[in-house]
Amino acid sequence: MNQAMQLPEAQRQRCEVWTRVMGYHRPVAAFNPGKQSEHRERQHFCEPK
């Protein structure tokens, strides 16, 4: 059950990443180059419950 599944290159598709900006959700691909660079540099964290 712990086998990794690999798809042929022709069957793969790009994953669309969305993020919350100023209270609404947007795809990162729609950001300008500067904002995309800033998004890559962000620190991700998990808030304790």
Stockholm file with secondary structure:
# STOCKHOLM 1.0

chainA/1-49         MNQAMQLPEAQRQRCEVWTRVMGYHRPVAAFNPGKQSEHRERQHFCEPK
#=GR chainA/1-49 SS CCCCCCCCGGGCCCCCCEEEETTEEEEGGGSCHHHHHHHHHCCCCCCCC
#=GC SS_cons        CCCCCCCCGGGCCCCCCEEEETTEEEEGGGSCHHHHHHHHHCCCCCCCC
//
